[in-house]
Amino acid sequence: MCNFVSDCSCEDQLKASVTQLGQQSPEKVIYQTSLMSALLNGVYDGSTTVAQLLQKGDFGLGTFNQLDGELVAFDRQVYQLRADGSASPARPEQQTPFAVMTFFKPEHQHRFAHTATRDDVHQVIDRIITSDNHFCALRLSGRFASVQTRTVPCQCRPYRSMPEVLGNQPTFDFRQRDGELIGFRTPQYMQGINVAGYHEHFITDDRQGGGHILDYVLEQGTLTFGAISKLVVDLPQDREFLQADLNPQDLDAAIRSVES
C-alpha cells in the first residue's frame, strides 16, 4: 500500500514537471501563408498583413504584394528589401502573398572565428540536426566579407510567372559589411509547399540594404539555430489561388531556378 502511494506521488510530480517545462518552452511552430507553388504561378497578392504576421512569429522571411521586394523579420521587426538594394521598415498594413514566420527559440550556437563559406555554415547545422524531416530556423550575425543578393522588382498586372520575372532580376554585392542573415532549412518533401533546402535573406547592420541570398562568405560571426517540427499553413480563399496550377510538371526545377 505504501509503495502504491509513493508511486502515485512520483507520477504527480512528473506530471507537474512536464507541465512546468511546457510552460517554460512553448511549442515551436512555423506559420506559413500560402504556398511557394502559388507564388511561382503568379499569385502575387495576398490579404495577410505585416501586423498579422507578427502575431504568428517574431522571425521569418517572404515577400510583399505585387512581388515588391523581399521580406525579412527578426526581433519583432519587419523590413522590406527593395529592387534597388535598399531596405526600410515595413508598414503594419502592408500585405504579403507568401511568408514564413516563427517565434525564434534557438537550441544551438556556433561561433565562427575565421572565414567560412555558405557551405561551411550549412555543414555545421547539418552535422547537428541530422534529420531532413524537420524544419530548422537559423540566424547568422556577424561580419561578412561578401554577400551576393537579388531582389524581386515590383510587378504590374497581368502578372507573369516567377521564373519569367526573375529573368531580369537585379543583383547586388555587399562587401565588408556587418549584418544579419535570417533563414530556414526546409525538408525536401516540402518542395512546392515551401522552398526545400536552405532559403536565406540578408540585411545590413544599419538596416539600409539587403536581399535574397545567392551566396556569401563570412569573416566572423555567431550562428544560432534550432529544429522545428510543426507547420501551420494558411491557404488563401481568393479566386486567383483557387484557380492556380499548384502542381506543374517542372515544379522542382522551377523553384530551384528562382531560388539559386
N, C-alpha and C positions, 0 to 999 in steps of 0.2 A: 504493500500500500504506500509506504514511504517512497519507494522508487518511482511509483506512478506519479505521485505529487511532484517529485523532483523533475521528472521528465516533462511534465506539463509546464513547470516553471521555466525550464530551459527553452521550451518551444515558444512560450510567450515572449521571452527575452529576445529570441532570434527574430520573431516577427516584428518586434519593436525596433530592432537594429536595422532590419531590412527597410522598414517604413522610413526611419530616420535617414538612412543612406539615400533612399529615393528622393526625399525632400531636399537633400543637400546637392544631389546630382540629377537634375531633371533630365528627362529623356531627350536624346539628341535626335532631331528631326530635320530633314531637308524639305523645304516648301518650294514648290515649283509652279509657276503659272504658265500654262500652255505647253506645247511640245516643240522640240527642235525641228522636227519634220514639218510642222506648220510654218515655221519661220522660213525654212528652205523653199516652201511652196508660195511664198509671198504674202503670208498673213502677218502684216506689219503693224496692225492696230489692235490694241487691247484696252480693257477697261480698268485693269488693276493700277492703282496709283502708288506713288512712292511712299505716301503715308501708310497705305495698307501693307506694303512690303515690310515696313519697319515694325509692323505688328507681328510679322511672321519670323523675323530674324534681324540681327544686327550686322550681318556679314554676308556678302554674296556678289553676284555679277549677273549681267544680262544686257538688254538694250532698251531703247525708248521707241515710242510710236513713230511711225514713218522711218524706222530704222535709223533714227537720228543720233548716231554715235553709240558708244559703249557705256554701260552702267557698271560702276564698281562701288561696293559698300563695305564699310568696316567701322568699328567703334560707333555704330549707330549714325554714321554719316554716309550720305549717298552722293556720288559725283557723276557728272556727265562728261564723257571724254569725246570731244567732237572731231570732225573730219579734218580740221586744221591742226590737230595735235594738241589743242588746248584742253583744259579741264576747268570745271566750275561746279559749285554745289547745285544739286538738282532741287527743283521746287516740289513741295509736298503733293501738289495736284498733277504733276506730270505723270503720264501713263506709260505702261510697258506692255508689249506683246509677248515677251518672254523674259523670265528672270528666275534665278535660283537663290534662295536665301536660307540661312540657318542662324541659330544663336551659337556663336563660335566658342567652343569649350575644348581647347586642345589638350591632348593627353601626353604628347611627346614634344621634346625640344632638342634641337641640334644646333650647335654653334659652328659656323664656318669661319675659321681664322685666315684662310688662304683662298685663292681664286678657285671658283667652282663653276662648271658649266651647268646648263639646264639639265642635262642627263645625270650629272653628279648629284644634283639636288633630288631628282626623282628617284635615283637609286637608294638614297637614304630612306625615303618614305617606303619604297617597295621592299626593302630589307626588313622593316619593322611591321608594316601592315602587309603581310604576305598574301592574303586572300584578295582576289579581284572581285569578290562577290559583295563587298561593302563599299560605300562611298567613303571619300576622305576629303576633309576640308583642310586647306593649308594656307599659311601666311609666311611670307619671307620678307623680313625688314632688314635693310642694310644699304651698303654702298655697291652700286653696280658699275662695272667697267663699261658695259654697253647693254642696251635693251632695244631690240628691234620690235616695233609695233605696227599695227594697222588699225584704222578706224573707219567704220562704215559711214558713208555720206548719206545725208537725209534724202529720202525718196519721195517722189510725187506719183499720184495715180495716173494711168494704170500701172500698178506695181509689177516689176519684173521679178523673176525668181532670184534667190540669193546668189547662186553661182554666177548669174549674169551680172548682178550688181557689183560683185567683188572682182570682176574682171579688170576694173579700173580703180581699185581701192588705193587711197593714199597711204604711204608707209612712212615711218619716222625712225630715226636712230638717235636714241638718247645716250650720251657719253658722260662718264664720270658723274653719275647722279645718285644721290640718296633717294630712296623711295620705298614703296610698299607693293608687294606682289600678292594678289589675292586670287585663290583658285580652288578648284575641285578636281579630284580624280574620280572618274565615274566608271562603273563596271562596263565591260564590253557588251553584255547582254542588254544594256540600256541604250544602245545606239539608235538614234531616231527619236526616242523619248527625250533624251538629253544628248550630250556630246560625250561619247565614250573616250576614255583616256584622260589626259590632262588638259584642262581648259583654264587659262590664267589671264588676268588683266593687271596692268601696271599703272601706278600713279606716282608722280614725283613728290618729294618731301614737302615742297612748297604748294602742292595741290594745284599746279598750273599746267600740267601736261601728263600725257599717258595714252594708253590704248590697249587693244587686244594683243597679247604677246605672241610673237613669232619665234623669237629666240632671245637669249640673254647670257651674259657672263657676270657672275657675282664676284666682287672683290672680297668682301667680308660681310657677315650678317648672321641673323638668327632666324632659324626655321622653326615654326610651331605647327603642329598638325594633329589630327585625330580622326578615327573612323566613325562613320555614321551608318546606322543600319535601318533607318526608317525614312521613307519618301512619301510625301503627300503631294499629289498633282491636282491642280485646279484647272479643269478643262473649260475653255470658253463656250458660250452658248450662241454666239452670233453666226450669221449665215456663212460668212467667209470661212470660218473654221470648219463648220459642219460640211461644207462642200469641197474642202481642200483634199488633195490627194496626199494622204499621210504615209503611204507605203509604196513609193515609186521603186522601180526595179533597181535603180542605181543609187539608192539611199546612202549606203555606206560610203561609196566613192564621192558622192556629192558633199557629205558632211566633212570628209577628210580634205576635200579641195578648198572648202571655205574656212576651215579651222587651221590649216597649216600654212 
